[in-house]
Amino acid sequence: MWFSEEDLPLGALMIREIDKGLRNSRVGIVLVTPALLASIEAEGVAEKELAVLLSSRRVIPVLHGVTFEELNDVSPMLASHAGLSTKDSTLDGVAAKVAAAAAALPAA
């Protein structure tokens, strides 16, 4: 796991680092918010990252501030993956379920 503000060297090409991170990840957690849905509709970087995750079939959508119906309207492929909602569970509960699911997957 990395956060661009902390882990990327100055001048690094962020898109290459994102690509490397996606390639080496065991699971992709997609935090689905109203802003993400807008980015997908605008075909921004989020859409490109999402396409990679969907092709790997190692994606867990976590909805925050949106419903599965709203997600389905924008990205039926992402909505077809079993996911979690912060409306239905605490953040600790979501984190524990995601960690268990990731641990059950083979390494990338």
Kinemage of the C-alpha trace (Angstrom):
@kinemage 1
@onewidth
@group {chain A} dominant
@subgroup {mainchain}
@vectorlist {calphas} color= white
{ca met a 1} P 0.000 0.000 0.000
{ca trp a 2} L 1.236 3.480 -0.797
{ca phe a 3} L 0.022 7.039 -0.703
{ca ser a 4} L 1.306 9.296 -3.459
{ca glu a 5} L 1.962 12.258 -1.181
{ca glu a 6} L 4.253 10.176 1.022
{ca asp a 7} L 5.801 7.482 -1.139
{ca leu a 8} L 6.382 8.855 -4.629
{ca pro a 9} L 9.651 10.607 -5.289
{ca leu a 10} L 9.418 14.125 -6.639
{ca gly a 11} L 9.190 14.078 -10.415
{ca ala a 12} L 7.993 10.467 -10.614
{ca leu a 13} L 5.337 9.698 -13.195
{ca met a 14} L 2.303 8.976 -11.065
{ca ile a 15} L 0.516 6.967 -13.767
{ca arg a 16} L 3.473 4.549 -13.981
{ca glu a 17} L 3.537 4.150 -10.209
{ca ile a 18} L -0.220 3.526 -10.181
{ca asp a 19} L 0.227 0.938 -12.939
{ca lys a 20} L 2.991 -0.795 -10.968
{ca gly a 21} L 0.879 -0.767 -7.808
{ca leu a 22} L -2.118 -2.259 -9.605
{ca arg a 23} L 0.046 -4.950 -11.170
{ca asn a 24} L 1.519 -5.971 -7.815
{ca ser a 25} L -1.596 -5.740 -5.668
{ca arg a 26} L -3.341 -8.707 -4.135
{ca val a 27} L -6.698 -6.943 -4.057
{ca gly a 28} L -8.060 -3.600 -5.147
{ca ile a 29} L -10.361 -1.771 -2.792
{ca val a 30} L -12.467 0.779 -4.613
{ca leu a 31} L -13.947 3.411 -2.320
{ca val a 32} L -17.088 4.325 -4.221
{ca thr a 33} L -18.158 7.882 -3.443
{ca pro a 34} L -20.184 10.459 -5.372
{ca ala a 35} L -16.857 11.954 -6.552
{ca leu a 36} L -15.691 8.597 -7.931
{ca leu a 37} L -18.952 8.107 -9.816
{ca ala a 38} L -18.508 11.565 -11.379
{ca ser a 39} L -14.907 10.725 -12.329
{ca ile a 40} L -15.946 7.459 -13.971
{ca glu a 41} L -18.638 9.242 -15.954
{ca ala a 42} L -16.064 11.830 -17.087
{ca glu a 43} L -13.708 8.992 -18.141
{ca gly a 44} L -10.938 10.265 -15.887
{ca val a 45} L -7.999 8.399 -14.406
{ca ala a 46} L -10.317 6.549 -12.047
{ca glu a 47} L -11.950 4.859 -15.021
{ca lys a 48} L -8.595 3.597 -16.308
{ca glu a 49} L -7.591 2.233 -12.902
{ca leu a 50} L -11.007 0.656 -12.514
{ca ala a 51} L -10.693 -1.097 -15.873
{ca val a 52} L -7.444 -2.732 -14.720
{ca leu a 53} L -8.961 -3.832 -11.420
{ca leu a 54} L -12.069 -5.231 -13.091
{ca ser a 55} L -9.958 -7.254 -15.507
{ca ser a 56} L -8.045 -8.767 -12.576
{ca arg a 57} L -11.239 -9.859 -10.807
{ca arg a 58} L -9.610 -8.879 -7.485
{ca val a 59} L -11.739 -5.875 -6.671
{ca ile a 60} L -13.856 -5.114 -3.624
{ca pro a 61} L -16.155 -2.104 -3.892
{ca val a 62} L -16.732 -0.243 -0.623
{ca leu a 63} L -19.623 2.193 -0.940
{ca his a 64} L -19.653 5.413 1.048
{ca gly a 65} L -22.403 7.943 0.473
{ca val a 66} L -23.836 6.077 -2.518
{ca thr a 67} L -26.081 3.068 -3.014
{ca phe a 68} L -25.456 -0.072 -5.035
{ca glu a 69} L -28.246 1.101 -7.355
{ca glu a 70} L -26.381 4.378 -8.014
{ca leu a 71} L -23.194 2.436 -8.657
{ca asn a 72} L -25.013 0.103 -11.036
{ca asp a 73} L -26.264 3.101 -13.025
{ca val a 74} L -22.662 4.233 -13.637
{ca ser a 75} L -20.661 0.991 -13.592
{ca pro a 76} L -22.644 -2.244 -13.828
{ca met a 77} L -19.392 -4.241 -13.960
{ca leu a 78} L -18.180 -2.859 -10.627
{ca ala a 79} L -21.641 -3.214 -9.129
{ca ser a 80} L -21.619 -6.898 -10.094
{ca his a 81} L -18.801 -7.558 -7.598
{ca ala a 82} L -19.741 -8.389 -4.035
{ca gly a 83} L -18.954 -5.405 -1.882
{ca leu a 84} L -19.632 -3.571 1.331
{ca ser a 85} L -21.330 -0.364 2.345
{ca thr a 86} L -20.351 1.937 5.180
{ca lys a 87} L -24.088 2.435 5.673
{ca asp a 88} L -24.468 -1.201 6.724
{ca ser a 89} L -21.297 -1.656 8.769
{ca thr a 90} L -18.837 0.285 10.880
{ca leu a 91} L -15.485 1.233 9.361
{ca asp a 92} L -13.818 -1.306 11.640
{ca gly a 93} L -16.240 -3.950 10.376
{ca val a 94} L -15.577 -3.028 6.753
{ca ala a 95} L -11.812 -3.102 7.337
{ca ala a 96} L -11.971 -6.520 9.014
{ca lys a 97} L -14.054 -8.000 6.182
{ca val a 98} L -11.763 -6.545 3.506
{ca ala a 99} L -8.664 -7.828 5.334
{ca ala a 100} L -10.159 -11.315 5.584
{ca ala a 101} L -11.090 -11.325 1.900
{ca ala a 102} L -7.614 -10.128 0.876
{ca ala a 103} L -5.923 -12.742 3.055
{ca ala a 104} L -7.958 -15.471 1.333
{ca leu a 105} L -6.708 -14.453 -2.139
{ca pro a 106} L -3.490 -15.805 -3.632
{ca ala a 107} L -0.596 -13.368 -3.946
{ca ala a 108} L -0.460 -11.435 -7.208
